[in-house]
Amino acid sequence: MTQLTTSLPRHARLRQDAEALAAELSALRHALHAEPELGLELPLTQAKVLRALDGLPLEITTGDSLGSVTAVLRGARPGPAVLLRGDMDALPLREEADVPYVSRTDGVMHACGHDLHVAGLVGAAKLLCARRGELAGSVVFMFQPGEEGYDGAGAMIAEGVLGAAGADAPLVGAYALHVSSNGNGVDPLGGVHTRVGTQTVANGELHVTVRGKGGHGSTPHQAADPVPAMAEMITALQTLVTRTVPAFEPLVLTVGHVSAGTKPNIIPEDAYFGATVRCTSTEGLRDYLRRATALCEGVAAAHGVRADVRAEEQYPAMVHAEEAVALTREVVTDMYGPGSFRLSRDPLMVSEDFSRVLEAVPGVQFQLSACPPDVPPEEAPFNHSGLAVFDDGALPVGAAVLAEMALRRLESAEG
């Protein structure tokens, strides 16, 4: 039996080793899920990651301005580096799912699967440490807090994560996984998909306060009503999309917050609305925010009121390198069969701060289904739902694919 196992190709042995870690990775994931944390400082999560990595041949540092963990594995031979990333933070959401490891922190839940990302990255680290002698180069493991709106990736980059392996080991690839609780409505448990080019979009926000002059509802001519001006802006901003944005460069504007006044017969002094803006190109987002600012100020002037506009760019579009997608397809197909991988047609209109890493390093974030096998993907609650359930069966898949991608990329660099 030992001889037969040894004769297997490396990727098959790596898959077996990942499956042997399944119980350990599930226990870690459950511990993380039960004690979720928000934002940039995650002391309980960071401590669990450090314990999980203890004893491995890694150079480990923690963040100065945030609760991050960076671990570097030095291979047996010199060479470049690859980066593997897992985000660690949870969401401000009450868990409604009935699982034994339910969140013990009221109003906080791992509803986006970051607990699986962390456990999967720990698994990849264990698999690669066991193969240190095969590595020609280094692997940087990036355990990142603050993905959910806090730009933790930007903070880790500012603290030097992209150079963690040293000047003589430049990064030649960056890879991450992202689980979905419903396989994006298509993929069964363990299925992988991704695409070349834009995967997640650039996003920004508009915050507009319309300042007028209050008065009585019976005499609007004696006031400067901000409400009609605000209503016209909201409508005009949608028209601005259809008349200034190319049809093949999708942009989504959603006004999610509107507030004004206290009673029907009082014309308020101020009115406010806030909107999220998402575009498949960073340049397209920037252009729309510029035009939107001018539009709101112009409409306000026409109504005799003033608009204070705050237009904020947040994350850039995440763009996948063609060679990184090809590597993902090759690895997943070799390890789990051709039916386990598909190329997706469209970008996701969500945003992701791993985009900051991929601005500097060619790479990919592949989508991995963690849909429970007894639930049809089209019926399972999606990420960011209090009812979302992620199956542990995705953990060894994610760990094995990340580890094999790192090995193959460093081998290709060695030539």
N, C-alpha and C positions, 0 to 999 in steps of 0.2 A: 504493500500500500504506500509506503514511504517513497519507494522508487517511482511508482506511478505518479504521485503528486509532484515529485521533483521534475518529472519529464513534461509536465504541463507548461505551456507558455507563461511568461511572467504575468500577463494581464489576467490569466485564469487563476494563477496562484494568488495574485493580489485580491481578486474578487473573493476567493475563499477566505483569505485572512480578514477581509473587511466583514464578511458574514460572521466570522468567529468573534468579532468585536461587538456584534449587534446588541447583546444584553448590556454590556458596559456602556455603550453609547446611549441606549434607551434610558438607563438609570441616570446618566448625566442630564439628558434632555428633560426627564421628568423633574429632576431637582431644580433645573433652571426654570421650567414652566411654573412650578409651584411658588417660586419667589421672584416674580418679574419686577423689573425696575425700568424707570423712565429716564430719558435724557442722556447727558454726557457723563454723569458720575454714577457708576453701577458697582458699588463696593461688594455686594453679595455675589453678583455675577462674576466680577473680576476674580474674587477669591476662589470660586468654583473652577474657573478656567486655570488658574495657577496650580491648584491642587491636581487637576487632570493632567497637566503637563509635567508635573514634578517627576524627576528621575529620568526624563528624556534628555538626550544630548543636544540641548537647545540653548542659545544665548537669548535670555529673556529680559525685556525691559518693560516698564509701565509708563503711562503717560504722565506728563507734568501738569497739563491743564485739563485733562479728561481721564476717565477711568479705562484707558485702553491697555491692551497687552500686545506687544510685538515680540515674536519668537523667530530666531534665525537658526536654520539647520545648515551646517557647513558640510558639503559633500567630501568624499575621499579625494577627489581631484579638483583642481581649480577650474573655474568657469564662470559664466554669467549667473544671473539669478532669475527666479520666477517668484511671483507673489500670489498667495492664496488668501482670500478674504472671507470673513464671516462677521456679520453684524449682530449685535448683542442685545439691543434695547427692545422694550415692549411698547404697548399702546395704552392710552388712558381709556380703557374699555372694560366694562364688567363682563366677566365670563359667564356664559349661560350654558355652555356645553357640559354634558355629564361625563366627566372623565375622572379616574381615580386620583390623578395628580393635579386636580383643579387649582387654579390660582388661589393662594391664601392671602393675597393683597387685594382688598376690595377696590374695584374700579381700575385695576391694572391687569392686563392680559397679554400673553404672547399670541396675539391674533394674526400676526404676519409670518409666523414660523421662524423667527430669529433664534429660538431655542434649538431648532433643528439645524440651522446654519452653524451655530457654535459647536454643537455636538458633532456634526459632520466634519468640521474643520479640525477638531481634536482628533477624530478618527483618521483623517488624512495625515496629520502630524505623526501619529503613531505608526501608520503604515510606511511613511517615508523614513522615519528614524530607523526602522527595522531594515531599510534598504540603503542606508547611508553609504555603504561601500559602492553602490551602483551610481551614485550621483557625481556628475562632473559639474560642479557649481553649487549654488545655495538656493534654499527655499525660504522665503519670508512669509510667516503666518501672521496675518493682520486681523486681530480680534478688535472690532470697532464698535464703540458705543455711538449713540446719537444719530442713527440713520433716519429716524422718523421726525424729520424737520429740524434737526439741530446741526446738520452739516458736520457730523463726526469725521467723515472722510477728509474734509477740508482741514479740520483741526489736526488729524494725524499726519497729513501731508506736510502741514506747517511745522510739525515737530520732527519730520525727517523720515517717515516710514518708507518712502520710496528709495531712500539711500541707506536703509538699515543694513544691507549686506556689504556695504563699503564701496569705495570708488572703483575697486578692481573687480567688482561683480555687478555690472549694470543690469537693470531689469530688462528682460527680453519678452516677458509675457506676464499677464495678470488675469487670474481666473476666479470666479465666484459662482456659487449656486444660489438659486432662489426657489424655495418650495411654494407650491400652491395647494390649498386644501381641497380644491375640486379639479385639479389638472387642467385649469382654464376651460373647464366644461367639456374637455375632449380626452385628455390622456389618462389612462389607468395608472395605478400605483407604480412608481418607478420609471414612468415614461419621461423622456427628455425632449424639449424642443428649444430652438433658438433661431436666430436669423442673422444674416449679414446686414450691416448698416445700422440704422437707428433702431434700438431695441426699446428704450424708454425715452421720454421726451423732455425737452427743456421746459421748465415751469417758472412762473412768476406770479406776482399778486398786484392787484390794483386796489388802493385804498383811497376813496374819494369822499371828502367832506364838502358839501355845498353850503356856503354861508350866505344867508339872506337877511331879511328883516321881518321879525314876527309881527303878528297882528290878530285881529278878530276874523273868523271865517266869513263873516257877513260883509266884510269890506276888504277884499283881497287887493283892490287897487291902491290901498294905503300901506300895503306891506310889500315885501319882495320875497315871494313864496319860493323856497328852495325845492319843494316837492315836485312840481311839474318839471323843473329843470333836471332834477335827478332822474325822473321817469324817462325823459327824452334822452338823457345820456345812456341809460341802460339799453334802450331800444337801438340807439344809434351805434353803440359799441358792437352789437350783433351785425348790423349792416356793414360796419367797418371790416368785419371778418370777410364777408362775402364779396366785398368790392375792392379790397386791397391785398388779400392773402391769396397766393396762387392755389388753384384747386387741388394740385398734386402735392401740396405742402400743408397737411392738415393742421388746423389750429382750433382749439376748443376754448371758448370763454364761458364760464359759469359764474353768475352773480349769486353768491350763497348767503349774503348777509345784507339786509336792508333795514334801516331804522330811521324814524322821524316822528316827532311830535308826541303829545300825551293825550289829547282829546280831539274828537272830530271837529270841534268849532274853534280850534286854536291853530293858527298858522305858525309853525315853529321857526325858530331862528336858524336852525341847522338841520341838515339831512345827511345821512351817511349810507354808502354802500361799499361792500368789499367783494372782489371777484378773484377767482383763480384763472390763470391763462396758461395754456399748454400748447406747445408747438413742436413739430418733429425736427426743427432745426433751431439751434441757438440764435442764429442770425435773424431768423423769422420772428422769434419771440421778442428780440430786442427792437426790431423795427415796429412791431405791433404796439409794444408798450410806449414807444415814442409817439406814434400816431394817436394812440388812445389818450395820452396826456394832453396833446394839442386839441383833440376833439372835445374833451370834457371842459377845458378852459374856454374854448370857443362857444360852446353851448351855454355855459354859465354867463359869459359876457352878453350873449344875445338876450338872456332873461334878466339882465340887470343884477345878477348875483355873482359870487366868486366861488371858484372851485380850488380847493387845496388838494392836489393830487400827489400821492406817493406811489410810484411805480417801482417795484422791486424784482430784480432777477434773482432767482434762487439757484436751482441746479441746472447745469447744461444738459443737452441731450447725451444719452449714452450710446455710443457708436461702436459696434462690434467689428473687429478686423476679420477680413475674409479668411485668413490663414488660421485664426483662432477658432472660428466656427468649423472649419474643415477638420481641425484637430479634435474638437468636441464630437463631431459626427464619427470620426474614425475610432475614437476611444469607446464611445457608447456602443457602436455597432460591434466592435470586436468583443466587448465584455458582455453585452446583454442581447445581442442580435439586432438585425436591421429594423425590426418592428418596434424597437425601443426608442428610436430617434425620428424626429420629423423637423423639417424646416417650416417655421411659421410664416404666414403671408404678411401680416401687418405688425407694425410697432404696437407697443402697449402705451396708452396715453397717461400712464402713471410716471412718476419721477423717482430717481434713485441716485444717491450721492456717490456710488461706485463709478459714476460717470466722470468724476474728478480724477480717479486713478486712470481710467481709460483715455482721458485727454493726454496723458503723459506716456502711457505704455499700451501697446497693442494687446487686446485681450477680449474676453467674452464673459458674460454672466448667463449661464444656461438655466432654463426653467425646468424644475424637477417636480413631478407630481407626487404629492403625499396624500392623495385622495384615498380614504379608507376603501378597501377592496369590496366591502359589502354595500357600498353606496354608489349609484351611478353618478359619474362626474357631472352630468348636467343637472343633477338634483342636489348636489352637496353645497352647503354654504361656502362662500368664497372668503378669501383673506379679508381681514378687518371686520369680520362679523363676530359678535359674541358667541355665536353658535359654531364657529369654525373648528373643525377637528382635523389634526394632521396625524397621519399614520407613521409609526416608528419604522415601518418597512422601508421608508425612503432613506434612512440614515446610512446603512452600509453602501447603498448605491452612490450617494453623494460623496462619501469618503473615498470610495474606490475610484470614481471618475476623476475627482480632483487630484488624487495622488498619481494616477497614471498619466494624466495630462501634464503634470509637472515633470515626471520622469521623461516622457517623450519629447517635451519641448527642450529640456536640457541636453538630451541626446542629439537632437537635431542641430543644436547650437555647436555641439562638440564636433559635428561633421563626420 
